[in-house]
């Protein structure tokens, strides 16, 4: 009997953390590499899986803590980030338990604002970035033999994220005013292509086939960046002298977790739905946590649909934010007093769109 429950539908959906607006959760190309197919056939030793994922979002909803600052849109002074990200992942399946992945992201960002280009400027100024992101290599192992545990298993992945993305990307900044002065500056941390740190990644991927057409999944991802800062100037001290302790960019950790269910529909379609949380912590697990970062997290509901035909899987998912919080950073706490609680703001997206294809070669 064919197994309607297919973990390929789950694993094909690239769930690596991505930027969510001003909270710079960069693409790390996380992808579960389960080797099972809808017909129950295991991937052959020495096979390859190619995954291409496209993601888009627009962020312009500002939060300070978990309080939505709707006045920013009403006044037209919100920050707007657009991002298109392409993740190309190549997976080598050594056998039914061991796999390795190489992920190469290419990112295109645009950020427009008023306050960064002349305080109370009437016109928006824009800065852009485009290029290679941080490449990641990871090895995976199923803890239990898939041949004897076809209905439930847990996969562990360990990887290295290399600092291949430009973390000092520069574009022309424009001082809005009579002269429209232009100056080549580093772009905001949220649209830098990389973070400047060599990091370690840990992943856990699990599934359970509950019934013929119904299954559960769970994923967790953590990136540890030991480097405290990358030496890149933020220019925040120019915006306000009170931001002097945020003049250099931090190299933060990031995290992601997903939990949900799959249901097999007719003719190769699989519907999935679940919850997702991703963000940047206030403190790193290794190394310092000072300098400038926008910590925070997003909780989303994540429906997705996969179509499987032979060795090809086509998928789409749309995580929709239901809760957003810009948490207080180390530098916020340093500027706070008993009578003045400081909590920076950040712009978040309402949703993101993922489209992709996974091919067994």
N, C-alpha and C positions, 0 to 999 in steps of 0.2 A: 504493500500500500504506500502511495506517495505521501510524504510528510508535508501537509499543507503549511504547518508552521515552518517558516524559513528564517533562520537567523541572518541570512544574507540581506533580507529586507531591513533588518536592524543595522547590520554592520555596514551596509552600503551608505547609510546616512552619516556623512562626516560630521562628527559632533565636537570637533576641536573648538576650543574657546576662540572667540573672535571679538574684535573691538565692538563695544556697545555704546558708541558715542564718545563722550569725554572720558569715560572710564575705559582706559586703553587696554582692553582684554584682547591681545593680539592673536592672530591665527596661529595655531600650532598643529593643525592637521590631524587631530586625534581621530582615529578610525579603528573600530574593532575589526579584527581579521578572522572571524569565524570561517571555517573552511567547509561548512555544510551547505548543500544546495537543496532546493525544494523537493527534489526526488530522493533525497536521503543519501545521495552519492557524495563521498568525501573527495575533496580536492586531491589530485594526484601529487605524489612527491615530486618536487621540482617545478611545480606550476607557478604561474604569476597571476596577480590580480591588479588591474589598473583602475584607479578611481579618479574621476574628475568632478570637482565640486565648485559651483559658483554661488556666491552669496552677496546679497545687497541689503543695505539698510540706510535709513535716514534718521538721524537723531536731532531732536530740537526741543524735547520736553525736559525742563530743568527741575531738579530736585535738590533740596537742601535737607539732609537727613532723608526722611521719607515723606517730606512735605512738598507737594507739587507747587511750583511757582508759576501759576498760570498767568500772572501779570507780565511775565517776560514776553509771551506771545502777544498779549494785548498791546504792549508798548513797542513791539517789533524789535526788541534788542536781544533776542535769544541767539545763542550760538547754533549753527546748523552744520552738521557733519554728514557727508555722503561717503559711503564706502562700497566699492566693488572688489571682491576678493576671489581669486581663483586658486584652488588647492589641487595640485597634481600629486597623487600618492601612488607609489609602486610598491606592491607587496610580493615578497618571495615566500612561497609556502615550501618549507623544507620537508615536512611530513605532517601527519595529522595533529601534532601537538606544538610544533615550533614554526614560527613565522618571523619575518623581519619586514619593516616598512621604512621607506624614505619618502618624506613629504617636502614638496617645494611650493611655497606660496608666492603668488604675484599679486600685489595690492595697488589699488588706485584710490586715493583719498582727496576730498575737497573739504575745506573748513572755511566758513564765512562768519564774520562777527562785526560788531561795531566797536565794542569797548577795547578790543585789542588794536584797533587802528585809529586811535585818537580820542579815547574817552567817550564824549557825547557826540561822536560823529554821526552825521545824518545819512551817510552812505556806508554800505557794507564794504569791507575789505575781504578778499579771499586769498587763501594760500593752498597750494596743492602738493601732493607727493605721489610718486609712481615708481614701482620697481620691485625687486626681489625682497621677500620677507625673510624671516629666520627659518632656516632649514632644520628639520628634525629627523633623527634616525632612531628607531625603536625596535626592540626585540620582544616577542610575545611567546607565552607558553600556556597551554591549557593544563590546569592542575590535575585534572582527571582524564583518563583515557577516553577520547570521544567515541571509540568503538564500543566500549562497555557502558558509557554514560551518554547516550544519544539524546536524552530528554532534559538534561540539566548539566551545567558545567560552569566553571569560573576560570577566566583568563587573566593573567598578570602580564603587564607590559612595563619595561624599563627602557628609558631613552635619554638621548642627549639633544638639547636644542642649541644650535650654534648661532653665534652672533653674525649672521651673514646679511641681515637686513640693515640698511642705512639708518642709524639712530641719530645722525646729525644732518638729516636732510634739510636743505635750505631752499627758500623761495623768496620772491620779492614781497616784502611788507610795505604797505602804503600808509603813510600818515595822512589821514583825511583832513583836508583844509585848503586854504587858498593856493598853496604850492604843490600839494599832493606829493610830498617827499617820498621817494622810494629807497628802500634799503634791503640788502640781501641778509636775511635772518634765518635762524633755524625755525622750522614749523613747530606748531604745538605738539606736545607729547602724544596727544590722542591720534595724530595722523603721521607720526613717525613710522617708518617701515619695520623697524626692529627696536629692541630695548637695550641693546649693547651688552647683554650678559650671556655667558655660557651657562645654560641651566640643565637641571636634571628633571626628568618626568617620570611619574608613576601613574599607571593606569590599572583599573580593575573593570572587567567586563563579564557580566553574568547573564544567564538565561535559564528559563525553565519552560518546558512544553507542558502546559496544564491539560490540554485536550487536543483533539485532532486538528482544530482550526484556531486554537487560542494559546497564546504563550505570553510570558512575562520577560522583561529585560531590565537590566540595571547597568549603568556605566559611571565611573568616577575617574577624574583626571586631576593631577596636581603638578604644577611646574614650580620648582624651587630655583630661584635665582640668587646665588650667594653674593653677587656684587651689589654694593649699596647704591652707588650712583655711577653714571657713565660720563660725567664731566661736561655734559651738554648744557649750555645756557638756555634758560627758559624765557628770559626777558620779563618775568613776572614782577621783578623788583622795579621795572620801569613803569608798569601799570600802577603800582602802589608801593610806597616805601615800606609799608607794613608787611609786605611779602618777601622781605629780604632773605628769610630762611627757606624760600622756595625758588631760589635763583638757579639751582642745578637739578637736573632730572634724576629721579630715583630709578632703580631697576627692580620692579616689584615681582613678587610671586603672583600666580593666578590659579584659579580652581574652577572646576565644573563637575556637576553630577546630574544624572538623568535616571528616571524611573518610570516605567510604563508597561503597556501591553500591546501585543500584536494580534490581529485577527485576519485569517485568510479569507479573502473574498473569491469570487469566481474568476476563472480564466487568467490566473497568474497575478492577480492584484492582492496586495497585503496592506491593510490599514493599521496604522500605529497611533497611539495617543498616550501622552504622559506628561510629567512635569520635569522642569529643568531649572537648575540654579547655576549661575556662573558669576565670577567676580574677581576682584583684587582685594586681598586682605590688608588690614592695617599694618600688621607686622609679618615679616618674612620668617620662615622656619630656620633659615640659615643666613647669617650676615645681618648687617644693619638695615634699618627701615626708615631712615631720615630722608631729607631732601624732598623734592616735589613729586608727589603722586596723588592721584584721585582715587582713593579706595572706595569700594562700593560693590553692590551686587544687584542682580536682576533675577527674579523668579518668573518663569514663563510656563504657559501650557503649550505643548508642542504636538500638534497633529501632523501626520505624514502619510504619504501614499507611495507605494513601490509597485512597479510592474516588472515581473520577471519573465523573460523569454529566453530559454536556452541558457547561454553563458553570459547574458547581458541583463543587468538590472538598471532600471531607470527610476529615479526617485525625486520627490519634492517634499520639503517640510517648511512649516511656517511657525516658528516660535513666537507667541504673542505674550508680551509682558503683562503680568497681573500685579506685580509689586516691584518697586524700584527704590533703592536707598543709596545715597551718597554718605558713607560713614565718615566720621571725624578722623583725619589723618594725624600722624605724629606731629607735623608742623602746625596743624590746627590746634592741637592740644598745647603746644609750646606757646602759642599766642593767646590762649584762653586765660582768663582771670576769674576770680570768684564772682565778679559782676558782669563778665562779658564772655559768653560761651561762643566760641568760633567754630563754625562748621562750613567748609567750602561747599559750593554747589557743583553739579555736573549735569550735562544733558544726556538723556537716554532715548533710545528708539522705542516706538510702540510695538514694532514687530520687525522681523528680518525674513528674508526669502532665500531658501536654499534649493538649488536645482543641481542634479548630478547624474552621472552614469558610472556604473561599475561593470568591468568586463573581465572575465576570466580568460587569460591568454593561453 
